[in-house]
Amino acid sequence: MKSKCLVLLCSVLSFTAFSQNVISGKISLPKSKLGFIKKGTAYQSDDIKSSEKLRIDEDNRTENNIYISFHPQSFKPVLQASENVQMTQRAKTFYPNVVAITKGSTVYFVNEDEHYHNVYSLSPKARFNIGRRPTGNVYGQKINKSGIIKLGCDIHPEMGAVIISLDTPYFTKADAEGNYNMKDLPNGVYEIQIYHPSIQKYKETIDLTKGVAIEKNISLKPKV
């Protein structure tokens, strides 16, 4: 009896192990200058940039902030709030200027400058305004809707940022070369989405039913 139970347990564990899928690959961007996330028609900043400002601007370049997400179509995923998500305001810049979360998570805004800042959103179904906040202030804003939420500061109109609020726990950020690796995807049908502010919307359906590791390279097209 014990041996039969052991065989059954091993079979269940084996099925569980092989029912998880892995997708990896490279996301290729259009060959064009993509710049920064911004609110106005031109990127604005101080005439003389500090070394910290230059470092932040380099990290914030949109090609360094590509997120790929996998949205289940054949089952409803369990969503848990993303933890410790923080966006600072430093050198008159949101840093990082793109964060991805699951719907229902809280984003904490931290003012690290020596002057007041504000954070607001006019995005449909995600409108908020946290008011003007002094140096060192930390404010948590819960995001209850999914979608792309654009942020601004009413004191410094050149500042802009984005929260990607997702209805799936399956997402990851590509590295500086565009490489990504998404592990532990249960079997099922998914819609693949990619966020980048300078490209056309990318959506593709993929059926994962074998519990295998596959390579998928994706080439993005610029907005027209």
GROMACS elastic network, one bead per residue, 0.5 to 0.9 nm:
[ bonds ]
;  ai    aj funct       b0    kb
    1     4     6  0.52151   500
    1     5     6  0.63446   500
    1     6     6  0.86497   500
    2     5     6  0.51237   500
    2     6     6  0.61356   500
    2     7     6  0.86848   500
    3     7     6  0.62086   500
    3     8     6  0.86251   500
    4     7     6  0.51274   500
    4     8     6  0.61834   500
    4     9     6  0.85944   500
    5     8     6  0.50454   500
    5     9     6  0.60672   500
    5    10     6  0.85537   500
    6     9     6  0.50788   500
    6    10     6  0.61374   500
    6    11     6  0.85577   500
    7    10     6  0.51391   500
    7    11     6  0.61581   500
    7    12     6  0.87296   500
    8    11     6  0.50505   500
    8    12     6  0.62908   500
    8    13     6  0.86894   500
    9    12     6  0.51478   500
    9    13     6  0.61874   500
    9    14     6  0.84833   500
   10    13     6  0.50894   500
   10    14     6  0.59433   500
   10    15     6  0.85342   500
   11    14     6  0.50467   500
   11    15     6  0.61369   500
   11    16     6  0.85851   500
   12    15     6  0.51604   500
   12    16     6  0.61510   500
   12    17     6  0.86042   500
   13    16     6  0.50609   500
   13    17     6  0.61044   500
   13    18     6  0.86604   500
   14    17     6  0.51748   500
   14    18     6  0.62961   500
   14    19     6  0.85718   500
   15    18     6  0.52781   500
   15    19     6  0.59533   500
   15   211     6  0.89431   500
   16    19     6  0.51984   500
   16    20     6  0.70437   500
   17    20     6  0.61301   500
   17   211     6  0.79956   500
   18    21     6  0.75350   500
   18   210     6  0.75249   500
   18   212     6  0.70347   500
   19   184     6  0.86393   500
   19   185     6  0.82015   500
   19   186     6  0.60138   500
   19   187     6  0.58134   500
   19   209     6  0.75038   500
   19   210     6  0.66248   500
   19   212     6  0.77811   500
   20   183     6  0.76656   500
   20   185     6  0.51915   500
   20   187     6  0.63906   500
   20   209     6  0.89786   500
   20   210     6  0.82866   500
   20   212     6  0.71348   500
   20   213     6  0.88111   500
   21   182     6  0.84123   500
   21   183     6  0.63978   500
   21   184     6  0.55566   500
   21   186     6  0.61505   500
   21   187     6  0.68444   500
   21   208     6  0.70232   500
   21   209     6  0.82445   500
   21   210     6  0.75093   500
   21   212     6  0.50165   500
   21   213     6  0.57698   500
   21   214     6  0.80125   500
   22   181     6  0.73066   500
   22   182     6  0.57087   500
   22   184     6  0.61554   500
   22   185     6  0.63607   500
   22   211     6  0.77347   500
   22   212     6  0.63220   500
   22   214     6  0.63093   500
   22   215     6  0.84771   500
   23   180     6  0.81922   500
   23   181     6  0.59525   500
   23   182     6  0.52522   500
   23   183     6  0.66167   500
   23   185     6  0.82812   500
   23   212     6  0.84682   500
   23   213     6  0.58462   500
   23   214     6  0.51171   500
   23   215     6  0.58024   500
   23   216     6  0.67415   500
   24   179     6  0.74422   500
   24   180     6  0.54355   500
   24   182     6  0.60990   500
   24   183     6  0.83510   500
   24   213     6  0.78490   500
   24   214     6  0.65702   500
   24   215     6  0.50206   500
   24   216     6  0.60296   500
   24   217     6  0.78144   500
   25   178     6  0.82673   500
   25   179     6  0.57010   500
   25   180     6  0.56650   500
   25   181     6  0.67896   500
   25   214     6  0.84145   500
   25   215     6  0.51995   500
   25   218     6  0.76081   500
   26   174     6  0.81530   500
   26   177     6  0.77838   500
   26   178     6  0.52542   500
   26   180     6  0.62160   500
   26   181     6  0.89907   500
   26   215     6  0.86018   500
   26   216     6  0.71697   500
   26   218     6  0.62914   500
   26   219     6  0.83056   500
   27    66     6  0.85858   500
   27   174     6  0.76911   500
   27   177     6  0.81927   500
   27   179     6  0.62535   500
   27   180     6  0.76135   500
   27   216     6  0.87784   500
   27   217     6  0.59402   500
   27   219     6  0.58571   500
   27   220     6  0.72464   500
   28    31     6  0.89584   500
   28   177     6  0.84812   500
   28   178     6  0.63669   500
   28   179     6  0.88408   500
   28   217     6  0.77916   500
   28   218     6  0.61533   500
   28   220     6  0.60610   500
   29    32     6  0.81996   500
   29    63     6  0.77197   500
   29   178     6  0.81604   500
   29   199     6  0.82427   500
   29   218     6  0.88070   500
   29   219     6  0.62871   500
   29   220     6  0.53145   500
   29   221     6  0.71225   500
   29   222     6  0.80833   500
   30    33     6  0.85915   500
   30    34     6  0.87771   500
   30   199     6  0.80742   500
   30   219     6  0.77192   500
   30   220     6  0.62173   500
   30   221     6  0.58040   500
   30   222     6  0.59980   500
   31    34     6  0.88469   500
   31   222     6  0.88217   500
   32   222     6  0.83571   500
   34    61     6  0.77898   500
   34    62     6  0.66125   500
   34    63     6  0.71964   500
   34   197     6  0.86885   500
   34   198     6  0.64574   500
   35    38     6  0.89010   500
   35    43     6  0.84382   500
   35    61     6  0.60400   500
   35    62     6  0.64162   500
   35    63     6  0.82717   500
   35   198     6  0.88044   500
   36    43     6  0.72404   500
   36    57     6  0.79910   500
   36    60     6  0.69315   500
   36    61     6  0.53335   500
   36    62     6  0.57689   500
   36    63     6  0.89980   500
   36   160     6  0.88969   500
   37    43     6  0.83608   500
   37    60     6  0.81530   500
   37    61     6  0.77642   500
   37    62     6  0.68715   500
   37    97     6  0.75073   500
   37    98     6  0.87312   500
   37   159     6  0.84029   500
   37   160     6  0.60065   500
   37   161     6  0.63589   500
   37   162     6  0.80918   500
   37   197     6  0.73860   500
   38    41     6  0.76798   500
   38    42     6  0.74629   500
   38    43     6  0.62367   500
   38    44     6  0.84922   500
   38   152     6  0.89106   500
   38   157     6  0.89977   500
   38   158     6  0.64114   500
   38   159     6  0.63100   500
   38   161     6  0.73501   500
   39    42     6  0.81637   500
   39    43     6  0.81730   500
   39   151     6  0.87924   500
   39   152     6  0.73786   500
   39   157     6  0.69539   500
   39   158     6  0.59104   500
   39   159     6  0.66249   500
   39   160     6  0.55508   500
   39   161     6  0.86074   500
   40    43     6  0.69573   500
   40    44     6  0.82368   500
   40   157     6  0.75195   500
   40   158     6  0.62583   500
   40   159     6  0.87550   500
   40   160     6  0.88980   500
   42   158     6  0.84360   500
   43   158     6  0.68390   500
   43   159     6  0.88718   500
   44    47     6  0.88961   500
   44   158     6  0.56662   500
   44   159     6  0.83152   500
   45    48     6  0.83686   500
   45    49     6  0.78503   500
   45    92     6  0.79886   500
   45    93     6  0.89750   500
   45   158     6  0.74768   500
   46    49     6  0.60544   500
   46    92     6  0.89767   500
   49    52     6  0.79512   500
   49    53     6  0.57607   500
   49    54     6  0.63450   500
   49    91     6  0.89864   500
   50    53     6  0.50604   500
   50    54     6  0.63021   500
   50    55     6  0.86404   500
   50    91     6  0.84210   500
   51    54     6  0.50940   500
   51    55     6  0.61842   500
   51    56     6  0.86618   500
   52    55     6  0.50512   500
   52    56     6  0.61598   500
   52    57     6  0.85635   500
   52    90     6  0.89346   500
   52    91     6  0.76000   500
   53    56     6  0.51288   500
   53    57     6  0.60840   500
   53    58     6  0.85842   500
   53    90     6  0.81573   500
   53    91     6  0.58726   500
   53    92     6  0.85525   500
   53    93     6  0.81296   500
   54    57     6  0.51333   500
   54    58     6  0.62133   500
   54    59     6  0.87220   500
   55    58     6  0.51903   500
   55    59     6  0.63070   500
   55    60     6  0.86017   500
   56    59     6  0.51206   500
   56    60     6  0.59981   500
   56    61     6  0.87248   500
   56    90     6  0.85729   500
   56    91     6  0.84282   500
   56    93     6  0.79003   500
   56    94     6  0.88513   500
   56    95     6  0.68597   500
   56    96     6  0.79352   500
   57    60     6  0.50136   500
   57    61     6  0.63119   500
   57    93     6  0.82654   500
   57    95     6  0.87930   500
   58    61     6  0.55254   500
   58    64     6  0.84150   500
   59    62     6  0.85086   500
   59    64     6  0.64971   500
   59    65     6  0.84120   500
   59    95     6  0.84851   500
   59    96     6  0.76383   500
   60    63     6  0.82858   500
   60    64     6  0.65613   500
   60    65     6  0.70946   500
   60    94     6  0.86456   500
   60    95     6  0.71439   500
   60    96     6  0.62238   500
   60    97     6  0.60506   500
   60    98     6  0.78226   500
   61    64     6  0.55073   500
   61    65     6  0.70099   500
   61    97     6  0.88561   500
   62    65     6  0.50957   500
   62    66     6  0.70921   500
   62    97     6  0.89206   500
   62    98     6  0.85433   500
   62   196     6  0.69225   500
   62   197     6  0.73019   500
   62   198     6  0.80896   500
   63    66     6  0.62956   500
   63   176     6  0.72079   500
   63   177     6  0.86991   500
   63   178     6  0.80586   500
   63   196     6  0.77533   500
   64   173     6  0.88577   500
   64   174     6  0.76809   500
   64   175     6  0.68991   500
   64   176     6  0.53288   500
   64   177     6  0.82951   500
   64   178     6  0.81235   500
   65    96     6  0.88790   500
   65    97     6  0.84476   500
   65    98     6  0.64757   500
   65    99     6  0.83836   500
   65   173     6  0.70224   500
   65   174     6  0.73300   500
   65   175     6  0.82383   500
   65   176     6  0.82759   500
   65   195     6  0.83664   500
   65   196     6  0.72909   500
   66    98     6  0.88849   500
   66   172     6  0.86887   500
   66   173     6  0.58287   500
   66   174     6  0.56208   500
   66   175     6  0.80288   500
   66   176     6  0.88981   500
   66   178     6  0.76531   500
   66   194     6  0.71550   500
   66   195     6  0.58503   500
   66   196     6  0.56468   500
   67   100     6  0.76033   500
   67   164     6  0.88070   500
   67   171     6  0.70025   500
   67   172     6  0.57573   500
   67   174     6  0.61083   500
   67   180     6  0.88793   500
   67   193     6  0.83911   500
   67   194     6  0.57483   500
   67   195     6  0.53113   500
   67   196     6  0.73757   500
   68   170     6  0.87107   500
   68   171     6  0.56544   500
   68   172     6  0.56899   500
   68   173     6  0.63544   500
   68   174     6  0.73511   500
   68   180     6  0.80334   500
   68   182     6  0.88249   500
   68   192     6  0.71515   500
   68   193     6  0.58261   500
   68   195     6  0.64832   500
   69   166     6  0.81465   500
   69   168     6  0.75550   500
   69   169     6  0.83117   500
   69   170     6  0.58577   500
   69   172     6  0.65391   500
   69   173     6  0.87768   500
   69   182     6  0.88570   500
   69   191     6  0.81938   500
   69   192     6  0.58245   500
   69   193     6  0.52850   500
   69   194     6  0.63156   500
   69   195     6  0.83356   500
   70   168     6  0.69700   500
   70   169     6  0.81953   500
   70   170     6  0.54173   500
   70   171     6  0.61067   500
   70   182     6  0.89198   500
   70   185     6  0.85717   500
   70   190     6  0.57771   500
   70   191     6  0.57244   500
   70   193     6  0.64960   500
   70   194     6  0.89782   500
   71    77     6  0.85707   500
   71   166     6  0.86911   500
   71   167     6  0.73327   500
   71   168     6  0.56393   500
   71   169     6  0.83772   500
   71   170     6  0.71544   500
   71   171     6  0.86981   500
   71   189     6  0.83575   500
   71   190     6  0.51077   500
   71   192     6  0.63755   500
   71   193     6  0.77091   500
   72    75     6  0.58545   500
   72    76     6  0.66288   500
   72    77     6  0.68952   500
   72   168     6  0.73825   500
   72   170     6  0.87875   500
   72   188     6  0.68945   500
   72   189     6  0.58988   500
   72   191     6  0.64951   500
   72   192     6  0.89833   500
   73    76     6  0.75330   500
   73   188     6  0.74497   500
   73   189     6  0.53488   500
   73   190     6  0.53003   500
   73   191     6  0.67992   500
   73   205     6  0.88508   500
   74   188     6  0.57808   500
   74   189     6  0.53860   500
   74   190     6  0.74113   500
   75   188     6  0.72043   500
   75   189     6  0.81119   500
   76   168     6  0.87852   500
   77   167     6  0.83263   500
   77   168     6  0.64469   500
   77   169     6  0.73315   500
   77   170     6  0.89682   500
   78   168     6  0.78348   500
   78   169     6  0.74711   500
   79    82     6  0.89988   500
   79   102     6  0.68152   500
   79   103     6  0.76550   500
   79   104     6  0.84740   500
   79   167     6  0.73944   500
   79   168     6  0.65626   500
   79   169     6  0.59656   500
   80    83     6  0.89116   500
   80   102     6  0.70052   500
   80   103     6  0.84106   500
   80   104     6  0.80288   500
   80   105     6  0.80041   500
   80   169     6  0.73618   500
   81   101     6  0.76282   500
   81   102     6  0.59100   500
   81   103     6  0.71395   500
   81   104     6  0.59695   500
   81   106     6  0.76165   500
   81   169     6  0.89813   500
   82    85     6  0.68061   500
   82   100     6  0.87569   500
   82   101     6  0.56569   500
   82   102     6  0.58875   500
   82   103     6  0.84662   500
   82   104     6  0.82975   500
   82   105     6  0.54768   500
   82   106     6  0.75003   500
   82   107     6  0.88076   500
   82   169     6  0.87895   500
   83   101     6  0.86901   500
   83   105     6  0.74560   500
   83   106     6  0.77964   500
   83   107     6  0.87037   500
   84   106     6  0.82270   500
   84   107     6  0.76939   500
   84   108     6  0.77677   500
   85    99     6  0.76820   500
   85   100     6  0.86053   500
   85   101     6  0.77718   500
   85   105     6  0.83736   500
   85   106     6  0.70676   500
   85   107     6  0.52113   500
   85   108     6  0.62382   500
   85   109     6  0.89151   500
   86    95     6  0.87346   500
   86    96     6  0.83072   500
   86    99     6  0.82545   500
   86   106     6  0.88355   500
   86   107     6  0.56913   500
   86   109     6  0.59952   500
   86   110     6  0.73571   500
   86   140     6  0.88752   500
   87    94     6  0.65521   500
   87    95     6  0.56314   500
   87    96     6  0.58555   500
   87    97     6  0.72799   500
   87    98     6  0.84018   500
   87    99     6  0.76871   500
   87   107     6  0.71425   500
   87   108     6  0.61791   500
   87   109     6  0.50465   500
   87   110     6  0.64048   500
   87   111     6  0.89626   500
   88    93     6  0.80240   500
   88    94     6  0.57275   500
   88    95     6  0.51246   500
   88    96     6  0.70279   500
   88    97     6  0.86645   500
   88   108     6  0.81042   500
   88   109     6  0.55748   500
   88   111     6  0.59131   500
   88   112     6  0.66141   500
   89    92     6  0.62745   500
   89    93     6  0.54058   500
   89    95     6  0.60813   500
   89    96     6  0.87208   500
   89   109     6  0.74189   500
   89   110     6  0.61071   500
   89   112     6  0.57173   500
   89   113     6  0.66383   500
   89   117     6  0.75160   500
   90    93     6  0.52440   500
   90    94     6  0.64489   500
   90    95     6  0.67350   500
   90   110     6  0.86578   500
   90   111     6  0.68552   500
   90   112     6  0.52446   500
   90   113     6  0.53156   500
   91    94     6  0.83619   500
   91   112     6  0.81063   500
   91   113     6  0.63507   500
   92   113     6  0.72625   500
   92   117     6  0.84555   500
   92   156     6  0.72902   500
   92   158     6  0.85701   500
   92   159     6  0.69043   500
   93    96     6  0.85079   500
   93    97     6  0.77651   500
   93   158     6  0.86000   500
   93   159     6  0.58351   500
   93   160     6  0.76572   500
   93   161     6  0.86956   500
   94    98     6  0.84636   500
   94   152     6  0.89556   500
   94   159     6  0.68050   500
   94   160     6  0.67918   500
   94   161     6  0.61953   500
   95    98     6  0.78227   500
   95   161     6  0.83616   500
   96    99     6  0.68776   500
   96   161     6  0.80311   500
   97   160     6  0.71329   500
   97   162     6  0.61534   500
   97   163     6  0.82419   500
   98   161     6  0.58911   500
   98   163     6  0.58625   500
   98   164     6  0.74269   500
   99   107     6  0.88047   500
   99   161     6  0.85966   500
   99   162     6  0.66730   500
   99   163     6  0.51395   500
   99   164     6  0.61633   500
   99   165     6  0.85846   500
  100   162     6  0.85630   500
  100   163     6  0.58717   500
  100   165     6  0.60409   500
  100   166     6  0.73666   500
  100   171     6  0.83545   500
  100   172     6  0.85490   500
  100   173     6  0.85926   500
  101   104     6  0.83307   500
  101   105     6  0.64387   500
  101   106     6  0.84440   500
  101   107     6  0.83833   500
  101   143     6  0.88258   500
  101   163     6  0.74363   500
  101   164     6  0.61923   500
  101   165     6  0.51166   500
  101   166     6  0.61114   500
  101   167     6  0.89422   500
  101   169     6  0.83359   500
  101   171     6  0.89356   500
  102   105     6  0.59238   500
  102   143     6  0.87014   500
  102   146     6  0.78521   500
  102   164     6  0.82604   500
  102   165     6  0.55153   500
  102   167     6  0.60390   500
  102   168     6  0.64232   500
  102   169     6  0.61888   500
  103   106     6  0.88925   500
  103   142     6  0.88461   500
  103   143     6  0.62414   500
  103   144     6  0.56590   500
  103   145     6  0.58407   500
  103   146     6  0.54788   500
  103   147     6  0.86768   500
  103   164     6  0.89629   500
  103   165     6  0.52576   500
  103   166     6  0.53776   500
  103   167     6  0.57176   500
  103   168     6  0.80285   500
  104   142     6  0.63626   500
  104   143     6  0.52665   500
  104   145     6  0.70808   500
  104   146     6  0.84587   500
  104   165     6  0.83176   500
  105   141     6  0.83980   500
  105   142     6  0.56394   500
  105   143     6  0.57156   500
  105   144     6  0.72949   500
  105   165     6  0.83835   500
  106   140     6  0.59903   500
  106   141     6  0.52765   500
  106   143     6  0.60406   500
  106   144     6  0.88315   500
  107   139     6  0.82070   500
  107   140     6  0.55643   500
  107   141     6  0.53492   500
  107   142     6  0.63270   500
  107   143     6  0.75271   500
  107   163     6  0.87128   500
  108   138     6  0.64467   500
  108   139     6  0.54263   500
  108   141     6  0.63251   500
  108   142     6  0.87138   500
  109   119     6  0.79720   500
  109   137     6  0.80259   500
  109   138     6  0.55924   500
  109   139     6  0.52138   500
  109   140     6  0.63191   500
  109   141     6  0.78232   500
  110   133     6  0.89377   500
  110   135     6  0.82989   500
  110   136     6  0.65521   500
  110   137     6  0.58081   500
  110   139     6  0.66791   500
  110   140     6  0.89582   500
  111   114     6  0.82610   500
  111   115     6  0.83460   500
  111   116     6  0.76150   500
  111   117     6  0.66337   500
  111   118     6  0.87350   500
  111   133     6  0.71190   500
  111   134     6  0.67897   500
  111   135     6  0.52920   500
  111   136     6  0.53105   500
  111   137     6  0.55970   500
  111   138     6  0.68016   500
  111   139     6  0.89786   500
  112   115     6  0.85213   500
  112   134     6  0.88409   500
  112   135     6  0.57943   500
  112   136     6  0.57533   500
  112   137     6  0.80505   500
  113   116     6  0.74504   500
  113   117     6  0.80772   500
  113   134     6  0.84059   500
  113   135     6  0.58263   500
  113   136     6  0.78787   500
  114   134     6  0.78291   500
  114   135     6  0.55352   500
  114   136     6  0.86147   500
  115   133     6  0.85828   500
  115   134     6  0.63405   500
  115   135     6  0.60650   500
  116   132     6  0.60914   500
  116   133     6  0.53742   500
  116   135     6  0.63983   500
  116   155     6  0.77949   500
  117   131     6  0.81965   500
  117   132     6  0.54419   500
  117   133     6  0.53863   500
  117   134     6  0.67356   500
  117   135     6  0.81573   500
  117   153     6  0.64876   500
  117   154     6  0.78482   500
  117   155     6  0.63300   500
  117   156     6  0.76941   500
  118   129     6  0.76158   500
  118   130     6  0.65059   500
  118   131     6  0.54745   500
  118   133     6  0.59982   500
  118   134     6  0.89750   500
  118   152     6  0.76928   500
  118   154     6  0.60795   500
  118   155     6  0.66037   500
  118   156     6  0.84261   500
  119   128     6  0.82201   500
  119   129     6  0.59768   500
  119   130     6  0.57549   500
  119   131     6  0.68938   500
  119   132     6  0.77036   500
  119   133     6  0.87173   500
  119   151     6  0.65223   500
  119   152     6  0.56806   500
  119   154     6  0.73239   500
  120   127     6  0.73683   500
  120   128     6  0.54623   500
  120   130     6  0.63501   500
  120   131     6  0.78392   500
  120   150     6  0.84240   500
  120   151     6  0.55974   500
  120   152     6  0.54833   500
  120   153     6  0.63052   500
  120   154     6  0.75776   500
  121   124     6  0.86642   500
  121   126     6  0.67606   500
  121   127     6  0.50018   500
  121   128     6  0.52965   500
  121   129     6  0.64664   500
  121   149     6  0.68343   500
  121   150     6  0.58888   500
  121   152     6  0.65497   500
  121   153     6  0.89854   500
  122   125     6  0.85584   500
  122   126     6  0.70125   500
  122   128     6  0.70125   500
  122   129     6  0.86226   500
  122   149     6  0.80895   500
  122   150     6  0.72384   500
  122   151     6  0.76358   500
  122   152     6  0.87671   500
  123   126     6  0.53858   500
  123   127     6  0.56269   500
  123   128     6  0.87031   500
  123   148     6  0.78123   500
  123   149     6  0.56092   500
  123   150     6  0.62036   500
  123   151     6  0.82823   500
  124   127     6  0.63609   500
  124   149     6  0.83029   500
  125   144     6  0.86972   500
  125   145     6  0.67323   500
  125   146     6  0.89251   500
  126   143     6  0.71151   500
  126   144     6  0.75466   500
  126   145     6  0.65376   500
  126   146     6  0.86929   500
  126   147     6  0.88005   500
  126   149     6  0.68615   500
  127   149     6  0.87154   500
  128   141     6  0.85326   500
  129   132     6  0.88574   500
  130   133     6  0.78835   500
  130   139     6  0.76450   500
  130   141     6  0.80977   500
  132   153     6  0.88896   500
  132   154     6  0.85633   500
  132   155     6  0.82594   500
  133   136     6  0.83628   500
  133   137     6  0.60559   500
  133   138     6  0.83819   500
  133   139     6  0.86009   500
  134   137     6  0.57239   500
  143   146     6  0.78735   500
  143   165     6  0.73544   500
  144   165     6  0.84657   500
  145   165     6  0.69275   500
  145   166     6  0.83170   500
  145   167     6  0.85690   500
  146   149     6  0.84965   500
  146   164     6  0.76090   500
  146   166     6  0.51661   500
  146   167     6  0.60323   500
  147   163     6  0.82449   500
  147   164     6  0.61185   500
  147   165     6  0.51603   500
  147   166     6  0.64641   500
  147   167     6  0.84973   500
  148   162     6  0.68195   500
  148   163     6  0.60706   500
  148   165     6  0.63339   500
  148   166     6  0.86681   500
  149   161     6  0.84524   500
  149   162     6  0.55700   500
  149   163     6  0.50300   500
  149   164     6  0.63649   500
  149   165     6  0.73890   500
  150   160     6  0.72884   500
  150   161     6  0.59613   500
  150   163     6  0.65549   500
  150   164     6  0.88373   500
  151   159     6  0.82375   500
  151   160     6  0.55835   500
  151   162     6  0.57965   500
  151   163     6  0.76839   500
  152   155     6  0.89433   500
  152   156     6  0.80476   500
  152   157     6  0.68027   500
  152   158     6  0.80549   500
  152   159     6  0.57763   500
  152   161     6  0.66458   500
  152   162     6  0.89461   500
  153   156     6  0.53949   500
  153   157     6  0.58524   500
  153   158     6  0.79672   500
  153   159     6  0.60427   500
  153   160     6  0.72992   500
  154   157     6  0.57241   500
  154   159     6  0.87317   500
  155   159     6  0.89778   500
  156   159     6  0.58867   500
  157   160     6  0.78206   500
  164   195     6  0.81332   500
  166   169     6  0.74430   500
  166   170     6  0.89621   500
  166   171     6  0.85254   500
  168   171     6  0.73502   500
  170   182     6  0.75652   500
  170   183     6  0.85512   500
  170   184     6  0.85555   500
  170   185     6  0.72587   500
  171   182     6  0.70902   500
  172   180     6  0.71522   500
  172   181     6  0.74025   500
  172   182     6  0.64971   500
  173   178     6  0.88138   500
  173   179     6  0.86966   500
  173   180     6  0.67005   500
  173   181     6  0.85896   500
  174   177     6  0.75626   500
  174   178     6  0.51036   500
  174   179     6  0.52094   500
  174   181     6  0.78351   500
  175   178     6  0.52041   500
  175   179     6  0.54121   500
  175   180     6  0.65803   500
  176   179     6  0.74836   500
  179   217     6  0.88424   500
  182   185     6  0.74052   500
  183   213     6  0.87271   500
  185   188     6  0.83687   500
  185   208     6  0.82885   500
  185   211     6  0.83290   500
  186   208     6  0.78124   500
  186   209     6  0.82873   500
  186   211     6  0.75808   500
  187   207     6  0.79588   500
  187   208     6  0.51785   500
  187   210     6  0.69934   500
  187   211     6  0.64650   500
  188   206     6  0.85342   500
  188   207     6  0.59717   500
  188   208     6  0.51750   500
  188   209     6  0.58196   500
  189   205     6  0.70955   500
  189   206     6  0.58063   500
  189   208     6  0.59744   500
  189   209     6  0.79497   500
  190   204     6  0.82275   500
  190   205     6  0.56378   500
  190   206     6  0.53545   500
  190   207     6  0.63418   500
  190   208     6  0.76457   500
  191   203     6  0.64404   500
  191   204     6  0.54769   500
  191   206     6  0.63322   500
  191   207     6  0.88761   500
  192   202     6  0.76684   500
  192   203     6  0.54097   500
  192   204     6  0.51157   500
  192   205     6  0.60959   500
  192   206     6  0.72756   500
  193   201     6  0.77325   500
  193   202     6  0.55694   500
  193   204     6  0.69824   500
  194   201     6  0.72528   500
  194   202     6  0.56636   500
  194   203     6  0.72416   500
  194   220     6  0.89748   500
  195   199     6  0.81394   500
  195   201     6  0.75806   500
  195   202     6  0.78437   500
  196   199     6  0.58035   500
  196   200     6  0.82806   500
  196   201     6  0.83078   500
  197   200     6  0.83422   500
  197   223     6  0.88250   500
  198   221     6  0.87670   500
  198   222     6  0.61108   500
  198   223     6  0.60296   500
  199   202     6  0.80718   500
  199   220     6  0.66294   500
  199   221     6  0.56213   500
  199   224     6  0.85122   500
  200   220     6  0.74139   500
  200   221     6  0.58703   500
  200   222     6  0.56685   500
  200   224     6  0.76509   500
  201   220     6  0.88470   500
  201   221     6  0.86770   500
  201   223     6  0.83535   500
  202   220     6  0.74103   500
  202   221     6  0.85720   500
  208   211     6  0.70004   500
  208   212     6  0.81370   500
  209   212     6  0.82620   500
  221   224     6  0.87667   500
